[in-house]
Amino acid sequence: MSLLPITDITKQCHIPDEFVLPYGKYVAKIDLSMINPNKPQGKLILVTAITPTPFGEGKTVNTIGLSEGLNYLGRQKGQHHGKTAIACIRQPSLGPVFGVKGGAAGGGQAEVLPMETLNLHLTGDIHAITAAHDLASAALDARLFHEDRLGNEFTKQTGLPRLNIDPNHIVWKRVIDHNDRALRHVTVGVGGGVNGVTRQDGFEITAASELMAILALASDLHDMRARIGRIILAYDTAGKPITTEQLEVAGAMTVLLKNAINPNIMQTVENTPVLIHAGPFANIAHGNSSVIADRIALQLSDYVVTEAGFGSDMGMEKFFNIKYRQSGIQPSCVVVVATVRSLKSNSGKYKIKPGQPIPKEVSESNVALLEIGATNLAWHIHNAQSYGLPVIVAINRFPHDSEEELAFLREYALKQGAFACEVSDVFMHGGQGAEKLARHVIQACEMPSHITLPYADDMPLFDKIQTMVKKYGANKANLSPQALENIKEIEALKLDHLPLCIAKTPMSISADANLKNVPTNFDVDISHLAISAGAGFIRVYAGNVMTMPGLGTNPAYRHIDIDKDGHTVGLS
């Protein structure tokens, strides 16, 4: 198939022209006003994975490939004729693109096109978030400066109340969409005087901004405006929170995001429509694409395939505990993506790091090693089942996978209670390579299901934390004095009803990246809690969670360039 003008894709989806906002030939935004809750809704398929490894599981490739597979079936004569599918994915951050990960458009015959457009800027949504976020930072430091400069005369001269910002208790860092470890800790206002109040600050990557989480969870423009107004930027000298609303910057921040709230539409190699909207990380936020994109896709197609970041203990967990609680959007089944190679890596027998040679035992057929690592798959199957939905395992095939290993893994997954397990060959064959997987998914979507959440909103905050760490297999959570004090503060603000966003490493089911496979007999140490009042969740920090990544010794940007014809090369 050849790439089609984006207006052909929107017509294929029956999107009226009045709701299509073109950005060049192959990208458009969809006006969110087209959401109509009274229209028939399709089935949502949530794609997750085993515990990540440096090899990757192919979650994005299979999200895209499965949507192609459902459309491939829809084009065939017979039972599924005429059924349509759309994929919903997050927008890539420039940090990972230029760092170690590379692009996030999928690959092979299961890729979003134009790939470089998706990976680099797209329609500027992430830059808009950066601008809105840093406007709040600038406004906060300006207010701190003027109140400090004028002292008791501030209210008389400005007519504004004093906020009495505590410069040692500002919780809103600045952001930039790059990996830059040198910016983790900075001093601002250096020199004092007209340069502002000298204080310690820092940068996070834009995907970690609360604004990114808000964009993904907002139901409409007015809901986004209200959420932005609830953001806590700092605390005053009496320990009371200071919000963007009090700083009178929430309106301007919303205006900067007015276009970003409209989701982007592109297409795959096989012309399957893909909605791309928001890009929250799954360690510090909920790790899923937007509620708005899901709702638009669900009214446009019979099946919507969406991806949750990292393993089922991360993005999938947060889909249910945060996104589902807030939106009511309910998946019909869960697909767990695994690879033979990554399961061998999850065995814990080897210390595998990015860029290092693959151990011989991992790269060659080795059922005994696979059997050890497969217990990680079993854990993720059971974890997904605990939320009340049927679970399908997709084995993302690599050329070196032996038939013996694939057969073992199929049988193993079924013994662990998976509804089905099928090899996915979407990288090489696109939708046709997902035909069998798609048939199982369609069957699972018709199964009765009832979502079961691990805790109620009104459960005490301390008990919520204990409940979640025990799901990971921990004995208990050990809360620091700071964390216990944070709980009291959150309860005093009457925000303890909010769901949890456990901020931990994605590289282990536990909170310790060194504990591989399925850890047992461990505790989880909780250092502190923080409030994302606008996004509507409480961040619970289990270990040192990096919100500003650094570049490695062999970053991806070294291999990215343009060729003699002006085409982008090295971006995969």
Residue, then its C-alpha position, 0 to 999 in steps of 0.5 A: m500500500s502507498l501513503l494516502p493523503i490524510t484527508d483520505i484517511t479521515k474520510q475512511c473514518h467518516i470524520p466530517d470535514e468540519f472537524v478535520l484540521p490539516y497539518g500538511k499532507y499526512v497529518a491532521k488534528i481532529d476537533l474534539s467537539m466531534i465527540n458524541p457520547n450518544k453514538p455506538q461505541g466500539k471495543l477497547i483492547l488494552v496492550t501491555a507487556i512483560t517486565p521490560t528489558p534492554f531488548g524491547e518487547g515490541k509493544t508499540v509494533n504489536t499495538i499498531g500491527l494488531s489494529e492492522g490485523l483487525n482491519y485485515l480481517g474486516r476486509q475478508k469475506g465472512q464473519h468479520h467483513g466490514k469491521t474496522a479498527i483504529a490504534c491510539i498511541r502516545q506521542p514520542s518524547l524527543g528525550p528517548v528519541f535522541g537518547v537510547k530508545g530511538g523512535a516510537a513509531g513501531g517498525g517494519q510493516a507495523e509502523v506509523l508514517p511518516m515516521e520522522t514526522l511522528n518522532l520529531h515535533l509532530t504538531g507541536d503539542i509537547h512544545a506547547i506543554t513545555a511553554a505552558h509549564d515554564l510560563a507557570s515557573a516564570a510567573l511563580d518566580a516573578r511573584l516571589f521576586h516582587e513580593d520580596r522586593l516590595g515587602n509589606e507594600f506589595t498589596k498597596q502597590t499592586g492590589l494583589p494579596r501576598l501569596n507569601i511563597d516559601p522559596n524552600h517549598i516550591v514543588w514546580k520544576r521547569v521542563i524541557d523535552h530533552n535528556d539533560r542530566a546537567l539540568r537536574h539541579v540548578t540555581v536560579g536568580v543567581g546574583g539576586g537583585v534584579n535577577g530574582v530571588t536566588r533559590q534551588d530549582g531543577f528541570e524535568i523532562t516535559a513528558a513528566s510534567e503534570l500538564m502532560a498527565i492533565l492533557a491525557l486525562a481531560s475530557d474537554l477544554h473546560d475540564m482541562r482549564a479546571r484541572i490546570g487551575r488546581i495544580i499546586l505549584a508551591y506552599d506558603t510560609a504557613g504550609k498552605p498550597i499555592t495553586t496556578e489559580q491563585l497565581e492567576v496564570a491558569g488561564a494563560m496556560t490553558v490558552l497555550l494548550k488550546n490546540a494541543i487538546n485536539p488529538n492528531i491523526m496519522q496512518t500506518v503502512e497499511n493505511t490503518p488510522v492512528l490517533i496520537h495524543a499526549g505522552p505521559f511517562a508510566n513511572i511518574a504518571h499514568g503512561n497512557s494516551s488521552v481519554i479524548a483520543d479513546r473516545i473519538a476512536l471508540q465512536l469511529s470504529d468497531y475496535v480500538v487498540t491502545e497501548a499502556g507504557f512499560g509492563s502490566d505493573m506500570g501503565m496497565e495498572k495505572f490505566f485501571n486505577i487512574k484513567y478508568r476511574q476518571s473516565g469510565i472507559q473500559p477495555s474488553c480484553v488485555v493483550v500481554v506482549a512477550t518475546v522469547r529473548s526478553l523472557k530469557s533476559n528476565s530469567g535473572k541469569y545475566k546482567i544485560k545492559p543496552g549496547q552490550p553483546i547478547p549472551k550466547e544462551v539468550s540468542e540461541s534456542n534454550v527452552a530450559l532458560l526460557e522456562i525460568g524466565a517465563t515465570n515473569l510472563a505468568w505473573h503478568i498474565h495473573n496481574a492482568q486477570s486480577y482486573g477482571l478481563p480476559v488476557i491474550v498473550a502475543i508472542n512477538r516473533f523474531p527470526h531466531d526464535s525456534e519452533e520448539e521455544l514458541a511451542f513451549l511458550r504457547e502451551y505455558a501461557l495457556k496453562q497459566g490461564a491465558f484466554a489465548c496465546e498466539v505468535s505475532d509476525v506483524f513486523m514482517h507481515g503487517g496485518q496478515g501477520a496478526e490474523k490469528l491473534a486478531r481472531h482471538v482478540i475478537q473472541a475475547c472482546e465478546m467474553p463477559s467481564h467485570i472490572t475489579l479494582p484493587y482498592a476503593d476510593d475511600m480506603p485509607l491512604f496508608d492501606k491503599i499503599q500497602t494493598m498495591v505493594k502486596k500486589y507486586g509480591a512485597n511483604k509490606a511497604n516501609l514508609s519514611p517519616q517524610a511519607l507518613e507526614n505527607i499522608k497527614e498533609i494530604e488527608a488534611l487537604k481532603l485529597d486522600h480519596l485520589p487514586l495512587c500513581i506508584a512511581k517506581t522502576p519499570m525494570s522490575i515488578s518490585a521497586d528494585a531494578n536489580l530484582k529480576n523475574v518474579p521477586t519474593n520476600f522483599d519490602v518496598d521503601i516509600s520515600h515520600l508522596a506528592i499531589s498531582a491535584g490537577a491530574g487527579f492522583i497521588r504520586v507515591y515514590a518507591g525508590n529514586v525515580m528519574t524525571m530527567p533522564g541523561l544521555g548515554t555514551n552512545p546516544a541515538y542522535r549520533h546516528i541521525d542525519i539527513d542524506k544527500d536528498g534531504h531525507t532523514v536517516g538513522l531514526s528508527 
